[in-house]
Amino acid sequence: MPQLPRATAEQHIKAFQRDGWRVARVTGSHHILSKDGVEFHLTIPSHRGQIVKPGLLKGLLRDAGLTNDEYLELFYGKKRR
């Protein structure tokens, strides 16, 4: 299984936006993402310069219904070999 990228919240938010999620609101340092047709939201803590921990990212992917490979394509913007 490919390793998930270690990156800041801003970079991960951009990847989720490529999948149709949008920033619905920002509450403090948390970005709340929603998607049309989905009844729940994703919450990504955005602390300047800090990376999103792997466990949190795995949970976000599970909630969004994405596999690691699908997410890597969204994150890097192309198919990886």
Residue frames relative to the residue before (quaternion, step in Angstrom):
aa qw qx qy qz dx dy dz
M 1.0000 0.0000 0.0000 0.0000 0.00 0.00 0.00
P 0.4491 -0.7029 0.4768 0.2774 3.62 -0.81 0.94
Q 0.5097 -0.6508 0.4779 0.2970 3.53 -1.14 0.70
L 0.4457 -0.6792 0.5178 0.2682 3.54 -1.02 0.85
P 0.5437 -0.6470 0.4238 0.3259 3.59 -1.03 0.73
R 0.3147 -0.6925 0.6151 0.2074 3.53 -1.14 0.72
A 0.2304 0.7785 -0.5385 0.2256 3.55 -0.38 1.24
T 0.6247 -0.5362 0.4163 0.3860 3.53 -1.34 0.18
A 0.6823 -0.4880 0.3568 0.4111 3.54 -1.28 0.33
E 0.6240 0.5591 -0.3489 0.4198 3.59 0.96 -0.80
Q 0.6623 0.4985 -0.3048 0.4689 3.58 0.98 -0.82
H 0.6639 0.4887 -0.3044 0.4771 3.58 1.01 -0.77
I 0.6106 0.5446 -0.3532 0.4537 3.59 1.03 -0.71
K 0.6340 0.5269 -0.3293 0.4604 3.61 0.96 -0.81
A 0.6466 0.5134 -0.3205 0.4644 3.60 1.00 -0.79
F 0.6632 0.4864 -0.3098 0.4771 3.60 0.94 -0.82
Q 0.6138 0.5448 -0.3491 0.4522 3.59 1.07 -0.66
R 0.6118 0.5419 -0.3504 0.4574 3.61 1.08 -0.61
D 0.6776 0.4605 -0.2762 0.5025 3.59 1.24 -0.46
G 0.6694 -0.5277 0.2982 0.4296 3.61 1.22 0.15
W 0.5080 0.6148 -0.4396 0.4132 3.59 1.23 0.01
R 0.1019 -0.7827 0.6109 0.0617 3.57 -1.15 0.60
V 0.5158 -0.6156 0.4887 0.3408 3.54 -1.18 0.54
A 0.2467 -0.7918 0.5464 0.1167 3.55 -0.46 1.23
R 0.7724 -0.1677 0.1338 0.5978 3.55 1.03 -0.80
V 0.2777 -0.7090 0.6162 0.2013 3.52 -1.35 0.23
T 0.0587 -0.7862 0.6151 -0.0050 3.53 -0.76 1.10
G 0.8036 -0.0689 -0.0018 0.5912 3.55 -0.28 1.24
S 0.7612 -0.2995 0.2497 0.5183 3.56 -0.63 -1.13
H 0.5837 0.5748 -0.3689 0.4391 3.59 1.23 0.38
H 0.2385 -0.7466 0.6071 0.1308 3.55 -0.91 0.99
I 0.1989 -0.7723 0.5974 0.0840 3.56 -0.80 1.08
L 0.1200 -0.8095 0.5740 0.0284 3.57 -0.60 1.19
S 0.0543 -0.7797 0.6234 0.0240 3.55 -1.06 0.80
K 0.1762 -0.7686 0.6092 0.0847 3.53 -1.29 0.40
D 0.5379 -0.6253 0.4535 0.3376 3.57 -0.98 0.84
G 0.8084 0.2592 -0.2097 0.4852 3.55 -0.96 0.93
V 0.6598 0.4474 -0.3050 0.5210 3.59 1.28 -0.02
E 0.3842 -0.7784 0.4605 0.1856 3.57 -0.77 1.07
F 0.7197 0.3850 -0.2403 0.5254 3.59 1.22 -0.20
H 0.3357 -0.7249 0.5588 0.2227 3.57 -1.29 0.04
L 0.3630 -0.6796 0.5854 0.2522 3.54 -1.34 0.24
T 0.1634 -0.7781 0.6006 0.0845 3.57 -0.99 0.82
I 0.0404 -0.7999 0.5984 -0.0210 3.55 -0.67 1.15
P 0.3131 -0.7431 0.5567 0.1994 3.60 -0.63 1.08
S 0.1225 -0.8082 0.5753 0.0272 3.55 -0.84 0.99
H 0.0777 0.7870 -0.6011 0.1152 3.53 -0.13 1.34
R 0.5659 -0.6698 0.3667 0.3110 3.55 -0.61 1.20
G 0.8700 0.1186 -0.1166 0.4642 3.52 -0.86 1.08
Q 0.6291 0.5334 -0.3488 0.4452 3.60 1.22 -0.14
I 0.4251 -0.6958 0.5135 0.2674 3.55 -1.05 0.73
V 0.5043 -0.6040 0.5185 0.3347 3.53 -1.28 0.48
K 0.4571 -0.7076 0.4682 0.2669 3.57 -0.74 1.05
P 0.6205 -0.5965 0.3673 0.3523 3.60 -1.03 0.76
G 0.6451 0.5287 -0.3281 0.4434 3.61 0.97 -0.78
L 0.6480 0.5033 -0.3127 0.4785 3.57 1.00 -0.81
L 0.6565 0.5103 -0.3146 0.4579 3.58 0.92 -0.87
K 0.6381 0.5209 -0.3289 0.4619 3.60 0.96 -0.81
G 0.6486 0.5117 -0.3110 0.4699 3.58 1.01 -0.78
L 0.6386 0.5178 -0.3227 0.4690 3.58 1.00 -0.81
L 0.6543 0.5056 -0.3150 0.4659 3.59 0.96 -0.84
R 0.6325 0.5260 -0.3290 0.4636 3.58 0.99 -0.83
D 0.6796 0.4922 -0.2868 0.4621 3.58 0.88 -0.96
A 0.7007 0.4568 -0.2633 0.4807 3.59 1.04 -0.79
G 0.4479 -0.7153 0.4368 0.3114 3.59 1.25 -0.19
L 0.4945 0.6538 -0.4208 0.3885 3.56 1.15 0.63
T 0.3699 -0.6796 0.5793 0.2562 3.55 -1.15 0.62
N 0.6710 -0.4768 0.3628 0.4368 3.57 -1.26 0.24
D 0.6654 0.5103 -0.3081 0.4494 3.59 0.91 -0.91
E 0.6433 0.5102 -0.3265 0.4682 3.60 0.94 -0.83
Y 0.6697 0.5009 -0.3050 0.4556 3.57 0.95 -0.87
L 0.6331 0.5327 -0.3369 0.4494 3.59 0.97 -0.78
E 0.6239 0.5192 -0.3379 0.4764 3.60 1.05 -0.70
L 0.6598 0.4876 -0.3093 0.4809 3.59 0.99 -0.79
F 0.6726 0.5197 -0.3006 0.4327 3.58 0.90 -0.91
Y 0.7706 0.3381 -0.1825 0.5085 3.56 0.86 -0.96
G 0.4508 -0.7353 0.4187 0.2843 3.58 1.26 -0.12
K 0.7635 0.2155 -0.1568 0.5882 3.58 1.23 0.32
K 0.5958 -0.5443 0.4320 0.4026 3.55 -1.26 0.15
R 0.2849 -0.7421 0.5837 0.1654 3.54 -1.01 0.86
R 0.3105 -0.7478 0.5555 0.1891 3.53 -1.13 0.61
